Amino acid sequence: QLAAPDADIRMAVAKSGTVNGFSMAAQAKNTKADLTINGQVENVSLAAPDADIKVTVTEGGAVSKVAMDAAADSAKVGLDVKGTVSDITFDAQKADVSLAVDDNGKIGNVAVSKEITLAVSGTAKEVIAVKVSAPAKITASAGIALESSADISLVLEKGAEGSSVKITGSLTVKVNIENKTEQSVTVTTPNGRYSISKDS
């Protein structure tokens, strides 16, 4: 567990390494951390507010769960996935998160439960499933399957072809979608289904 504030930390897990967990405690405010995972890690827990954290999962690397705790308010987190991450949860208010999934990288589930800004990019071969239950601003230049029960602002950039949006729950959910891809995007709501074409 890392708990020192204002630190600058670089760590790596070797290809042959297996680690139960990596944790940044709430006391590690303003810490800058760079974690590279080449092997197997069970849990990565991020709870440091105002921190600047980069987590790289290389090809062959695997993480069961990455969790951004509620204590990590206003943190900046970059996840670069070329390996496998089974589960990602973002539970930190006003966090600024970038998620890049490249080449053969695989993501299981992404859950957003607090108001954040999320940028999704990369060259992943499969669409990335993102489930949102709190207001969020999302920009995607990779394919996503977005399901939201909260207000969302979504910009689909070139590269996000094949994306879909499903709105669940209340009929009062506000949805603002800007489609900059070359394909129409299907939006499913409790009232029915419609398509959003480019630049609409």
N, C-alpha and C positions, 0 to 999 in steps of 0.2 A: 504494500500500500504506500502510495506517495502522498505526503501530507505537508510538504514544505511550501510555503507561499513564495511567489516571485522567483521560482526556480526555472532552470533551462535544462531539460532532461531528454536524453536519447537512449532508447532501449531497443533490443532486438531479441526475438525468439528464434533460435536456430532451427533448421529443417528437421533435425532429429529430436527437437525439444518438444516436451509436453508440459504445459503450465495450467494449473487449475484456474488462476485468475490474475488479472491486472486491475488495480483500483487506484483512482485518483480521488482522494478524500476532499470534502468540502473546505478543509483548511488550506488546500493548495491553490488559493486564490491567485489569479494573475500568472499562473504557471504556464510555461511553454513546454509542451511535450511532443516527442516524435517517437512513435512506437511502430516497429516493423515486425510483422508476424510471418515467419517462414514455416513454422511448425504448427502445432496444435495448441489452441488456447480455449479453455472452457468458457470463461466470462471476462468481458472487458467492461468495467464499471466506471463511469465518468461523472463525478459529482462536484468538480471544482468550478466555482463561479468566475466569470470573466477570464477564463483560461483560453489558450490557443493550442488546440490539440490536433495532431495528425496521426491517423492510424492507417497503416498500409498492410494489406493482407496480400502477400505475393502468391503467384501460381504455385499450388501445392499446399499453401497455408490454409488453415481452417479455424473459424471461431464459432462456437455454439451460440453465443449471445453477446451483443453490444448494447449496453443500456446507458442512456444519458439521464441521470437522476434529476429529480426536481430541484435539487440544490445548485445545479449547474446553470443558474440564471445568466443570460447574456454571454454564454461561452461561444467560442467559435470552434467548430469541429469539422475536420475534413476526413472523410473515409474513402480510401482508394482500394477497391476490391478487384483483385485478379484471381483470387482463390475462392473460398466459400465462406459465407456468413449466413448462418441459419436463421437468426432472429435479430432485429434491430428495433429498439424502442427509444423514442425521443419524448422525454417528460420534463423538459427544462424550458421555462418561460423565456421568450425573446432570444432564443438561441439562433445562431446563424450556422446552418449546416450545409455542407456540400457532400454529395454522395456520387462517386464515380465508379461505375462497374464496367470493366473492360474485358475484351477478348472472351475468354472462357469463364470469367467470373460469374458466380452464382449467389443470389440473395434469396433467402426464404421469404420472410415477412418483414415489412417496415410499418411500424405503428407510430403515429403522431398524436400525442394526447395533450399537448400544450401549444400555445400560440408560438409558432416559429417561422423562420424563413428557410426554405429547403430548395437546393438546386440539385437536380439529378442529371447526370451526364454519362458518357461512355459509349462503348461499342458492344454492349452485352447482346448476346444472341437471343435472350428471352426477355419479355417485358418484365418490369419490376413492379411487384404488387405493393401498393402504398395505401394504408388505411388511416384515415384522418378523423379524429373526434374532437378537435379544437380548431379555431380559426387559423388558417395557414396561408402563406404566400409561397407558391411553388412554381419553379421554372424547370422545365424538362427539355433536354436535348437528347434523350434516350427514351425508348418506349416504356410507358408506365400504364398500369391498370389501377386507376385511382378510385377508391371508394370513400365517400365522405358523408358524415352526418353533421358537419359543421360548415360554416361559411368558408369558402375558398376563393382565392384568386390564383388562376392557373394560366401560365404562358407555355405553350407548346412550340418549341423551336424546331428548326430543321434537325432531323435525326430522331424526333419523337414520333415518327410515323408508326402506326399500329397501336397507338395509345387508345384507352377507353376511359370513360368517366361514369361512375354510378353514384347517385345521390340517394341516401337512405334517411329514414326517420321523418323529421318534421317537413311540412310543405313550405315552411318559412325560411329554409336554408337559402342563403344568397350565394349564387355561383357566378363568377366572372371568368370567362374562358376566352383567351386569345389564341387562335390557331394560326401558326406561321408555317405549318408543314404543308406538303403538297397533297395530303390526303384529308378527307373529311373525318371528323372525330365523332363517334357515337356517344351521346349522353343519355343515360337511363335515369329517370326520376320516378317518384311515386305516382306522378301524373302521366307517365308515358315515356316515349323515347323520341329523340330528335338528333339531327346531325348538325355539326358546325363545320362549315367549309373554310378554306384558307382566307385569312384576313377578315374574318367576321367575328 
